[in-house]
Amino acid sequence: FMFTIIFTVEFLMRVLSRLSYPHDLFFDPMAWGDFLAILPFYVELILDREDLNFLRIARVFRIVKMSRYYYGSQILARAMDLSVAPLCVTMFFFSLTVILFGTSLYYTEGYFEGSYVERPDEFN
């Protein structure tokens, strides 16, 4: 409860400091993340309903907000950003390998033209 109040005060101070440039705040993804982090608390407070538990997942945005202040999380984000292309290439070749080996096993096991050929007893 207390952290939400602190985040709200900080968010409102940033909004009030940018009133002369509202378009900057509107297009800032970090501002939207901050807004989505505090929104579920106030929606549950106003509506006072228990079936809005799905809104609690938006609290993860608070962790994202706090992570920008830690140098280690900035290094981790940069490393993940630089690793996207090599991981995509790796996943492409992994998918290609799975498709090729899966296809070869399909034909090796004897599924020719809809008929199934029994395996020899040695393989059972």
Phi, psi and chi 1 to 4 in degrees:
 res  aa     phi    psi   chi1   chi2   chi3   chi4
   1 PHE       -  -45.7  177.7   73.8      -      -
   2 MET   -67.5  -39.3 -167.0   63.8  179.6      -
   3 PHE   -64.7  -35.9  -73.5  112.7      -      -
   4 THR   -64.7  -39.4  -54.6      -      -      -
   5 ILE   -64.4  -43.0  -60.6  -61.7      -      -
   6 ILE   -62.6  -45.1  -67.3  170.2      -      -
   7 PHE   -63.0  -37.9  -77.7  141.4      -      -
   8 THR   -65.6  -45.0  -56.7      -      -      -
   9 VAL   -62.0  -43.6  169.0      -      -      -
  10 GLU   -63.8  -41.7 -171.2  -99.6  -21.1      -
  11 PHE   -65.3  -44.1  180.0   71.9      -      -
  12 LEU   -64.7  -36.1  -71.5  175.7      -      -
  13 MET   -64.8  -39.3  -73.0  173.0   43.0      -
  14 ARG   -67.7  -38.1  -87.0 -163.5  -59.6  133.0
  15 VAL   -65.0  -44.9  167.7      -      -      -
  16 LEU   -66.8  -30.8  -68.7  174.7      -      -
  17 SER   -76.2  -16.5   68.2      -      -      -
  18 ARG  -109.5   21.7  -69.4 -171.9  179.3 -179.7
  19 LEU   -64.2  -27.6  -77.0  179.6      -      -
  20 SER   -75.2  -19.7   58.1      -      -      -
  21 TYR  -128.6   69.1  -57.9  103.9      -      -
  22 PRO   -68.1  -26.5   22.8  -30.1      -      -
  23 HIS   -67.1  -30.2   59.2  -79.7      -      -
  24 ASP   -64.5  -40.6  -71.4  -15.7      -      -
  25 LEU   -71.6  -36.6 -175.1   66.4      -      -
  26 PHE   -66.9  -34.8 -174.7   73.3      -      -
  27 PHE   -97.6    7.0  -68.8  110.3      -      -
  28 ASP   -86.3  115.1 -176.3   16.8      -      -
  29 PRO   -64.2  -30.7   11.1  -16.2      -      -
  30 MET   -67.9  -34.4  -66.0  -55.2  -77.5      -
  31 ALA   -66.2  -40.9      -      -      -      -
  32 TRP   -65.0  -38.7  -80.3  103.0      -      -
  33 GLY   -63.1  -40.4      -      -      -      -
  34 ASP   -65.4  -41.2  -66.2  -17.0      -      -
  35 PHE   -64.0  -43.5  177.3   71.1      -      -
  36 LEU   -69.1  -22.4  -68.7  175.1      -      -
  37 ALA   -74.2  -33.5      -      -      -      -
  38 ILE   -97.6  -15.7   60.6  174.8      -      -
  39 LEU   -59.2  -45.7 -178.8   68.0      -      -
  40 PRO   -59.7  -34.5  -21.5   29.8      -      -
  41 PHE   -61.3  -46.5  173.5   76.2      -      -
  42 TYR   -74.9  -31.4  -67.5  107.2      -      -
  43 VAL   -65.8  -43.7  169.0      -      -      -
  44 GLU   -67.4  -33.6  -73.0  178.6    2.9      -
  45 LEU   -68.9  -41.7 -171.1   67.5      -      -
  46 ILE   -74.9  -46.5  -68.2  169.7      -      -
  47 LEU   -81.3  -26.5  -63.6  179.8      -      -
  48 ASP    51.4   52.9 -166.1   31.2      -      -
  49 ARG  -124.5  147.7  -64.2  176.8   56.3 -178.7
  50 GLU   -89.1  -16.1  -66.6  -64.9  -36.8      -
  51 ASP   -85.6   12.5   59.6  -18.4      -      -
  52 LEU  -101.7   28.7  -62.7  173.2      -      -
  53 ASN   -65.1  -22.3  -70.7  -25.9      -      -
  54 PHE   -65.7  -21.3   67.2   91.2      -      -
  55 LEU   -71.3  -18.2  -72.8  175.2      -      -
  56 ARG   -67.4  -20.4  -67.3 -176.1 -177.3 -179.3
  57 ILE   -64.7  -24.7 -167.4   69.4      -      -
  58 ALA   -68.4  -11.3      -      -      -      -
  59 ARG   -67.7  -14.6  -67.5 -178.9 -179.0  170.3
  60 VAL   -61.7  -27.3  173.2      -      -      -
  61 PHE   -60.4  -26.4  -72.3  114.1      -      -
  62 ARG   -64.1  -39.5  -69.1 -177.0 -167.1  167.7
  63 ILE   -64.7  -40.8  -64.0  171.2      -      -
  64 VAL   -62.0  -40.6  173.5      -      -      -
  65 LYS   -64.4  -42.9  176.5 -176.6  173.1  164.3
  66 MET   -72.2  -26.8  -69.1 -179.7   66.0      -
  67 SER   -70.3  -20.6   68.1      -      -      -
  68 ARG   -72.3  -13.8   69.8  176.8  147.0  169.3
  69 TYR   -90.2   -8.4  -61.5  114.1      -      -
  70 TYR  -104.3  130.4  -63.8  109.6      -      -
  71 TYR   -64.6  -37.8 -177.7   67.7      -      -
  72 GLY   -62.2  -39.0      -      -      -      -
  73 SER   -71.0  -30.2   63.6      -      -      -
  74 GLN   -68.3  -38.5  -66.7  171.1    0.0      -
  75 ILE   -65.7  -41.9  -69.1  174.2      -      -
  76 LEU   -63.2  -42.2 -180.0   64.0      -      -
  77 ALA   -64.5  -40.0      -      -      -      -
  78 ARG   -65.8  -41.9  176.4  125.7  169.2   92.1
  79 ALA   -63.9  -40.8      -      -      -      -
  80 MET   -66.1  -37.4  -71.4  172.4   40.6      -
  81 ASP   -65.0  -40.5 -173.1   40.3      -      -
  82 LEU   -74.9  -18.2  -67.2  174.1      -      -
  83 SER   -92.7   -3.3  -60.3      -      -      -
  84 VAL   -63.4  -49.5  168.6      -      -      -
  85 ALA   -63.5  -48.2      -      -      -      -
  86 PRO   -62.4  -35.0  -22.6   31.1      -      -
  87 LEU   -69.5  -34.5  -73.4  175.1      -      -
  88 CYS   -65.4  -40.9  -73.6      -      -      -
  89 VAL   -64.2  -43.6  170.7      -      -      -
  90 THR   -61.4  -44.6  -56.3      -      -      -
  91 MET   -66.5  -33.1  -71.5  -54.4  -64.2      -
  92 PHE   -63.3  -48.5  170.7   75.4      -      -
  93 PHE   -69.5  -32.5  -76.9  112.4      -      -
  94 PHE   -64.9  -45.0  176.2   72.6      -      -
  95 SER   -63.2  -41.2  -59.1      -      -      -
  96 LEU   -62.1  -41.9 -171.5   65.0      -      -
  97 THR   -64.3  -42.8  -55.8      -      -      -
  98 VAL   -62.9  -42.3  166.5      -      -      -
  99 ILE   -65.8  -43.8  -70.1  170.3      -      -
 100 LEU   -65.7  -46.4  -71.5  176.2      -      -
 101 PHE   -69.7  -35.6  -81.2  107.6      -      -
 102 GLY   -63.6  -41.6      -      -      -      -
 103 THR   -65.8  -43.1  -56.2      -      -      -
 104 SER   -65.3  -37.8   65.6      -      -      -
 105 LEU   -68.0  -35.5  -77.6  175.4      -      -
 106 TYR   -60.3  -46.2  177.3   79.4      -      -
 107 TYR   -78.0  -28.2  -75.6  111.9      -      -
 108 THR   -70.6  -34.3  -57.4      -      -      -
 109 GLU   -76.8   -9.0  -71.9 -177.9   -7.4      -
 110 GLY   102.7   28.4      -      -      -      -
 111 TYR   -92.7   72.4  -68.2   96.2      -      -
 112 PHE  -100.9  122.6  -65.8  106.6      -      -
 113 GLU    50.0   45.4  -63.8 -178.2   22.2      -
 114 GLY    82.4   -7.5      -      -      -      -
 115 SER  -101.3  145.5   63.9      -      -      -
 116 TYR  -105.9  126.2  176.5   72.6      -      -
 117 VAL   -97.2  126.9  178.8      -      -      -
 118 GLU   -64.5  144.3  -71.7  -69.5  -31.6      -
 119 ARG   -78.5  151.7  -65.7 -174.9  -59.5  178.4
 120 PRO   -64.4  156.9  -17.8   26.4      -      -
 121 ASP   -63.0  -22.7  -70.5  -26.1      -      -
 122 GLU   -64.7  -25.2  -68.1   83.4   20.5      -
 123 PHE   -92.7   -4.4  -66.5  116.0      -      -
 124 ASN   -87.6      -  -71.4  -27.9      -      -
